């Protein structure tokens, strides 16, 4: 039987089946990586670098705008996309892709997988 950590690792690896995805990670409130999927060319990259600042700024913008807590924070560029989804318990899901990937599909896949990841984190 697989442990919750093994199941989480396998679930993150399914992001790798989506064209262009190069990284997926779950980090805790202190930005420690809980589980990651990285393509071989990114094996030495610290995906949590800078996430805390992005989450803090998104929270400030949401408060200033009078909207609820963000469901997803996404950045799109010619070189690729990054999406951060705050999860319950202070965890966050991060997914990064190369240029040409479909950000709409990534956003959908994150929305579908987030509740499962939250269940595994309990």
Secondary structure, 3 states (H helix, E strand, C coil): CCCHHHHHHHHHHHHHHCCCEEEEEEECCCCCEEEEEECHHHCCCCCCCCHHHHHHHHHHHHHHHCCCCCCCEEEEECCEEEEEEECHHHCEEEEEEECCCCHHHHHHHHHHHHHHHHHHHC
